[in-house]
Structures are given as structure tokens and as C-alpha cells.
């Protein structure tokens, strides 16, 4: 099956292979890195693309609670729908660890549209 449409590009962060070449991310790994980049970028960080990113960074100094978790889940869901057209977002959830209440784990389940392969990604987020 052809999966070239999923993309091939530089890894993020940029790394070199053992032979000194730029390491490339391929296919589903490229999609995963794209999701990570969306979540790691605050809107306004990219001068030439100021809308790109996810609004969770506006909540970094919020108190942990149900309302903030709902805002984070909503922001992640909307950002992925908008900026990653290669996936269907199946579920987004955020849970705090019992011993670290300001440390949230954002759990994302998604399906790559053209291959129907399902994946999970956990993105750590800190409320300070």
C-alpha cells in the first residue's frame, strides 16, 4: 500500500544519522511528530503562521480542576482537527497524576485516515 501521502520530512528536533545525514521521519511517525508539534506550539509563536498551534499554553498558570481539564481537552481536540487533516481524533482526555496534581497527561487516541491504523499519544502538560 502506498503511504507516501503521509509524508517524509526532517525529524523534530532535527537529528543526524550515524552517517551524518539529516534523520527523516516517515509516514505514521511523521504524523505523530506533527501532532507533537501542534501541541507544543502556542498560537502566535510562528510569525508567518500566527494561528498555528494549540491554545493549551494559555492555561499553564491555571489551577487544576474539572473546568481547566475540560478547556485543555477542548483546545487539543480543536487544534488537532484544524491542523492535522491526516487523522481522525477518536478521543482526548487529560488526567492528573495522584502524586503530582499539577502534572497532567493528555491522552490522545487517533486514527490515520487513509490506513485506518490507530495510535495513542500521551503529551505531558504542567500547570504551575
C-alpha positions in Angstrom: 0.0 0.0 0.0 1.3 3.5 -0.9 1.8 5.6 2.2 3.8 8.5 0.6 0.9 10.8 1.2 1.6 10.6 5.0 4.8 12.4 4.3 8.5 12.2 4.8 10.4 15.1 6.5 13.0 16.1 9.0 12.7 14.7 12.5 11.7 17.1 15.2 14.0 18.0 16.8 16.5 17.8 13.9 18.9 15.0 14.3 21.7 13.4 12.3 22.1 9.8 11.4 25.3 7.8 12.1 26.5 8.7 8.6 26.0 12.5 9.1 22.8 12.8 7.1 19.7 14.6 8.4 17.4 12.0 10.0 14.0 11.7 8.4 10.6 10.9 9.9 8.4 8.7 7.7 4.7 8.0 7.4 2.9 7.4 10.7 5.9 8.7 12.6 5.7 11.9 10.6 2.1 12.2 11.7 3.0 11.6 15.3 5.7 14.3 15.2 3.2 16.7 13.6 0.7 16.2 16.5 3.5 16.7 19.0 4.5 20.0 17.2 0.9 21.2 17.1 0.6 20.7 20.9 4.0 22.2 21.6 3.4 25.4 19.7 1.4 28.3 21.2 -0.6 30.4 18.7 1.4 33.4 17.8 4.8 31.7 18.1 5.2 31.4 14.3 5.5 34.8 12.7 4.5 33.6 9.3 1.7 31.4 10.5 0.4 33.1 13.7 -2.7 30.9 14.1 -0.8 27.6 14.1 -0.7 25.7 17.4 -2.8 24.8 20.4 -4.2 27.1 23.0 -3.3 25.0 26.0 -0.4 27.3 26.7 -2.8 30.0 27.8 -3.8 27.7 30.7 -0.3 26.9 32.1 -0.8 29.0 35.2 -4.4 27.8 35.9 -5.4 25.8 38.9 -6.0 22.1 38.3 -9.7 21.4 38.2 -12.5 19.9 36.1 -13.1 23.2 34.2 -9.4 23.6 33.3 -9.2 20.0 32.2 -12.3 20.4 30.0 -10.7 23.5 28.4 -7.5 21.6 27.8 -9.3 18.7 26.2 -11.4 21.0 24.0 -8.3 23.0 22.9 -6.4 19.9 22.0 -9.3 18.4 20.1 -9.9 21.6 18.1 -6.3 22.1 17.3 -5.8 18.6 16.0 -9.0 18.8 13.9 -7.8 22.1 12.4 -4.1 21.4 11.9 -3.7 17.7 11.2 -6.0 16.6 8.3 -4.4 13.2 8.1 -6.1 11.9 11.2 -9.5 11.4 12.9 -9.4 12.3 16.5 -11.0 9.4 18.4 -10.6 10.6 22.0 -8.8 13.2 24.0 -8.6 13.0 27.8 -6.4 14.7 30.5 -5.7 13.1 33.8 -3.5 14.3 36.7 -1.2 12.0 38.5 -2.0 11.4 42.1 1.4 12.4 43.5 1.8 15.4 41.1 -1.5 17.2 40.9 0.0 19.9 38.6 1.2 17.4 36.1 -1.4 16.4 33.5 -1.1 13.7 31.0 -3.1 14.5 27.8 -4.0 11.2 26.3 -4.9 11.3 22.6 -6.3 8.4 20.5 -6.3 8.9 16.8 -6.7 7.0 13.6 -4.8 7.7 10.4 -7.5 8.3 7.8 -6.0 6.6 4.8 -4.6 3.5 6.5 -7.1 3.1 9.4 -4.2 2.4 11.7 -5.0 3.5 15.3 -2.4 5.2 17.6 -2.2 6.7 21.1 -0.1 9.6 22.2 0.5 10.9 25.7 1.6 14.5 25.9 2.8 15.8 29.3 1.5 19.2 30.4 2.4 21.1 33.5 0.2 23.6 35.4 2.4 25.8 37.6 
